[in-house]
Amino acid sequence: MSDSDTVFVFSDHSGTWIPTGLFPIPNRAMNFGDGIFETMVFDQNQIRFSEFHQDRALRALEALGIKPTHFDLDLLQDFLATRFSGNKLRVRLNLFRSGSGKYTPNENSLSQALHLEPFHEAPRVKPIAGISDSIRLSHTPWSSFKTLNAMPYIMAAQERQKRGWDEILLRDAQGRLSEAGASNLFWQKGNEIFTPDLECGCIGGVSRRVIMEEAANCGLEAVEGSFYPADLNQAERVWVSNVTGVSYLDRIESKQFSTESLLWLDKLFD
């Protein structure tokens, strides 16, 4: 699968996805990071959790003041099913403001760009995680969405690499736990499942929503709140998750946790 076969843009004129060579460069996504993206999994003939992705993307576009004209994941799913039926793909959908201008836009219509890659499942266990010393996240009206300006996560990934970790945990400006480098953060203590609140600057992940709803369905108490690194000391299990699946953390710095699978959790991403 080559980039030339798997990069498309949406044509408002024809109402179809076309090769990226017909798309104007530069654009506001390139110049300002003026938009958001959704990372999804296309499996055989459908987009996993498509309704949740559609809901988050529409809320994100509203928050940024971008008109959602022609945004339709059902249409995208039909395109993928026609062209890539039987494949399992990682789908990156960029949604950004059309036109040019400087910081002040000259229009608020929507442009869409699509990049497809082979799907790679998240590793079941990440042996070593640490807490970032250099990156702090902030809560804003758009911090729960996946914006095209991902600089905090790029810098966090560099810190993780330099320190030889498999995962990095991020905090907000008040020192509260927020999320992992590219995933939401969860932990279990008895019958309770914990995850940081969106006010702590984390992404409102689709897998986060799926996990918290399923935990409640399984009779577990799903708790969102403000937590600090010390709150992890009493956890039995800690894991991170995005749409590619769940990774259990074996160790956070010197503290070790169980990596025994939770069947109700793992089956969500089968």
C-alpha positions as CSV (number, residue, x, y, z in Angstrom):
1,M,0.0,0.0,0.0
2,S,1.7,3.2,-1.2
3,D,1.0,6.8,-0.3
4,S,-0.1,7.6,-3.8
5,D,-2.8,5.0,-3.5
6,T,-4.1,6.0,-0.1
7,V,-4.2,9.8,0.1
8,F,-7.4,11.5,-1.0
9,V,-9.3,14.8,-0.6
10,F,-13.0,15.4,-0.7
11,S,-14.3,17.4,-3.7
12,D,-17.4,19.5,-2.8
13,H,-18.0,19.9,-6.5
14,S,-18.3,16.2,-7.3
15,G,-19.2,15.0,-3.9
16,T,-16.5,12.3,-4.1
17,W,-13.0,11.5,-2.8
18,I,-10.3,12.3,-5.3
19,P,-6.5,11.9,-5.4
20,T,-4.6,14.5,-3.3
21,G,-2.7,15.9,-6.3
22,L,-5.7,18.1,-7.1
23,F,-5.7,19.8,-3.7
24,P,-4.3,23.3,-3.2
25,I,-1.0,23.8,-1.2
26,P,-0.4,25.7,1.0
27,N,-3.6,25.7,3.0
28,R,-4.8,26.7,6.5
29,A,-4.0,23.2,7.9
30,M,-0.4,23.6,6.8
31,N,-0.1,27.3,7.7
32,F,-1.9,27.4,11.0
33,G,-3.0,23.9,12.1
34,D,-6.5,25.3,11.7
35,G,-8.6,22.2,12.1
36,I,-9.0,18.8,13.8
37,F,-8.5,15.2,12.9
38,E,-10.0,11.8,13.6
39,T,-8.0,8.6,13.7
40,M,-10.3,5.6,13.0
41,V,-10.1,1.9,12.3
42,F,-11.8,0.6,9.1
43,D,-12.3,-3.1,9.5
44,Q,-13.5,-5.2,6.5
45,N,-16.5,-3.0,5.5
46,Q,-17.1,-0.5,8.3
47,I,-15.5,2.2,10.5
48,R,-15.3,1.1,14.1
49,F,-17.3,3.3,16.5
50,S,-18.3,5.5,13.6
51,E,-21.2,7.2,15.4
52,F,-18.8,8.3,18.2
53,H,-16.3,9.6,15.7
54,Q,-19.0,11.5,13.9
55,D,-20.3,13.0,17.1
56,R,-16.9,14.2,18.3
57,A,-15.9,15.6,14.9
58,L,-19.2,17.6,14.7
59,R,-18.7,19.0,18.2
60,A,-15.1,19.9,17.3
61,L,-16.0,21.7,14.1
62,E,-18.7,23.7,16.0
63,A,-16.1,24.7,18.7
64,L,-13.8,26.0,15.9
65,G,-16.5,27.7,14.0
66,I,-16.1,25.6,10.9
67,K,-19.2,24.7,8.9
68,P,-19.6,20.9,8.6
69,T,-21.0,21.0,5.1
70,H,-20.4,17.7,3.3
71,F,-19.0,16.0,6.4
72,D,-20.5,12.5,6.4
73,L,-18.8,9.4,7.8
74,D,-21.4,7.2,6.2
75,L,-20.3,8.5,2.8
76,L,-16.7,7.9,3.8
77,Q,-17.5,4.4,5.0
78,D,-19.2,3.7,1.6
79,F,-16.1,4.9,-0.3
80,L,-13.8,2.8,1.8
81,A,-16.0,-0.3,1.5
82,T,-16.1,0.1,-2.3
83,R,-12.4,0.6,-2.7
84,F,-10.8,-1.3,0.2
85,S,-13.3,-4.0,1.1
86,G,-11.8,-6.8,3.2
87,N,-8.9,-4.7,4.5
88,K,-8.2,-3.5,8.0
89,L,-6.9,0.1,7.8
90,R,-5.9,3.0,10.1
91,V,-7.8,6.0,8.8
92,R,-6.6,9.5,9.4
93,L,-9.2,12.1,8.4
94,N,-8.1,15.8,8.6
95,L,-10.9,18.3,8.8
96,F,-9.8,21.9,8.4
97,R,-10.9,25.4,7.5
98,S,-10.9,26.2,3.8
99,G,-9.4,29.3,2.2
100,S,-6.4,31.4,3.1
101,G,-6.2,34.6,5.1
102,K,-3.8,35.2,8.0
103,Y,-4.9,34.4,11.6
104,T,-8.3,35.9,10.6
105,P,-10.0,33.4,8.2
106,N,-11.6,34.7,5.0
107,E,-14.1,31.9,5.1
108,N,-15.3,29.1,7.4
109,S,-16.1,26.3,5.0
110,L,-14.7,22.8,5.4
111,S,-11.9,21.0,3.6
112,Q,-11.3,17.3,4.1
113,A,-8.2,15.1,3.5
114,L,-7.8,11.4,4.0
115,H,-4.8,9.2,4.6
116,L,-4.9,5.4,4.9
117,E,-2.3,3.0,6.3
118,P,-2.3,-0.6,7.2
119,F,-3.7,-1.2,10.7
120,H,-1.3,-2.1,13.5
121,E,-2.8,-3.2,16.8
122,A,-1.6,-1.6,20.0
123,P,0.9,-3.7,22.0
124,R,-0.8,-5.7,24.7
125,V,1.8,-4.6,27.3
126,K,4.1,-1.6,27.6
127,P,6.9,-2.5,30.0
128,I,8.1,0.9,31.2
129,A,6.2,4.2,31.6
130,G,7.2,7.4,33.1
131,I,5.7,10.8,34.0
132,S,6.8,13.8,31.9
133,D,8.8,16.5,33.5
134,S,8.7,18.9,30.6
135,I,5.2,19.0,29.1
136,R,2.1,20.3,30.8
137,L,-1.4,20.3,29.2
138,S,-4.1,23.0,29.5
139,H,-7.8,22.9,29.4
140,T,-9.4,25.0,26.6
141,P,-12.7,24.9,24.8
142,W,-11.0,22.7,22.2
143,S,-8.5,20.7,24.3
144,S,-10.8,17.6,24.3
145,F,-10.6,17.4,20.5
146,K,-7.7,16.2,18.3
147,T,-6.5,19.5,16.9
148,L,-4.0,19.7,14.0
149,N,-1.5,21.6,16.3
150,A,-0.2,18.6,18.2
151,M,3.1,20.2,19.5
152,P,2.7,19.0,23.1
153,Y,2.4,15.4,22.0
154,I,5.3,15.7,19.6
155,M,7.6,17.1,22.4
156,A,6.3,14.5,24.8
157,A,7.2,11.7,22.3
158,Q,10.7,13.1,22.0
159,E,11.0,13.1,25.8
160,R,9.8,9.5,25.9
161,Q,12.3,8.4,23.3
162,K,15.2,10.2,25.1
163,R,14.3,8.5,28.4
164,G,13.9,5.0,27.0
165,W,10.3,4.6,28.0
166,D,7.6,2.7,26.2
167,E,4.9,5.2,27.3
168,I,4.8,8.7,28.8
169,L,2.1,10.1,31.1
170,L,1.2,13.8,31.0
171,R,-0.1,16.2,33.6
172,D,-1.8,19.5,33.4
173,A,-0.6,22.9,34.7
174,Q,-1.8,22.0,38.2
175,G,0.1,18.8,38.3
176,R,-3.0,16.6,37.8
177,L,-2.9,13.5,35.7
178,S,-4.2,14.1,32.2
179,E,-3.4,11.3,29.7
180,A,-0.7,9.4,28.0
181,G,1.4,10.4,25.0
182,A,-1.2,9.3,22.4
183,S,-3.9,7.6,24.5
184,N,-6.3,8.1,27.3
185,L,-5.2,6.9,30.8
186,F,-7.2,4.5,33.0
187,W,-6.6,2.5,36.2
188,Q,-8.5,-0.1,38.3
189,K,-8.9,-0.3,42.0
190,G,-11.3,-3.0,43.1
191,N,-14.7,-2.4,41.5
192,E,-13.8,1.1,40.3
193,I,-12.4,2.3,37.0
194,F,-10.7,5.8,37.1
195,T,-9.8,8.2,34.3
196,P,-8.9,11.9,34.4
197,D,-11.7,14.4,33.8
198,L,-11.7,16.4,30.5
199,E,-11.0,19.6,32.6
200,C,-7.5,18.1,33.2
201,G,-6.7,18.8,29.5
202,C,-7.0,15.3,28.1
203,I,-8.5,14.3,24.7
204,G,-12.1,13.1,24.9
205,G,-11.1,9.9,23.2
206,V,-13.6,7.6,21.4
207,S,-12.1,4.6,23.2
208,R,-12.4,6.5,26.5
209,R,-16.1,6.9,25.9
210,V,-16.5,3.3,24.8
211,I,-14.6,2.0,27.9
212,M,-16.4,4.1,30.4
213,E,-19.8,3.1,29.0
214,E,-18.9,-0.6,29.0
215,A,-17.5,-0.4,32.5
216,A,-20.8,0.9,33.8
217,N,-22.6,-1.8,31.8
218,C,-20.5,-4.4,33.5
219,G,-21.5,-3.1,37.0
220,L,-18.2,-1.3,37.6
221,E,-18.1,2.2,39.0
222,A,-16.7,4.5,36.3
223,V,-15.1,7.6,37.9
224,E,-13.9,10.7,36.1
225,G,-12.1,13.2,38.3
226,S,-9.0,15.2,39.3
227,F,-6.1,12.8,40.2
228,Y,-2.4,13.1,41.0
229,P,0.4,10.7,40.3
230,A,0.3,9.5,43.9
231,D,-3.3,8.2,43.2
232,L,-1.8,5.5,40.9
233,N,0.0,3.9,43.9
234,Q,-3.0,2.0,45.0
235,A,-4.1,0.9,41.5
236,E,-4.2,-2.8,40.6
237,R,-4.0,-2.2,36.9
238,V,-3.1,0.7,34.7
239,W,-3.7,0.9,31.0
240,V,-3.8,3.3,28.1
241,S,-6.1,3.1,25.2
242,N,-6.9,4.7,21.8
243,V,-8.8,3.3,18.8
244,T,-6.0,0.8,18.1
245,G,-6.7,-1.0,21.3
246,V,-5.5,-1.4,24.9
247,S,-2.0,-1.5,26.3
248,Y,-1.5,-2.5,30.0
249,L,1.4,-0.7,31.8
250,D,3.7,-3.1,33.6
251,R,5.6,-0.4,35.4
252,I,5.4,3.3,36.0
253,E,8.8,4.3,37.2
254,S,9.4,2.0,40.2
255,K,5.8,0.9,40.8
256,Q,4.7,-2.4,39.2
257,F,1.1,-3.3,38.2
258,S,-0.8,-6.4,37.0
259,T,-0.9,-6.9,33.3
260,E,-3.5,-9.7,33.4
261,S,-6.1,-9.0,30.8
262,L,-9.6,-7.8,31.6
263,L,-11.8,-9.8,29.2
264,W,-14.6,-7.2,29.2
265,L,-12.0,-4.5,28.1
266,D,-10.1,-6.5,25.5
267,K,-13.2,-7.6,23.7
268,L,-14.2,-4.0,22.9
269,F,-11.4,-3.8,20.3
270,D,-11.5,-7.4,18.9
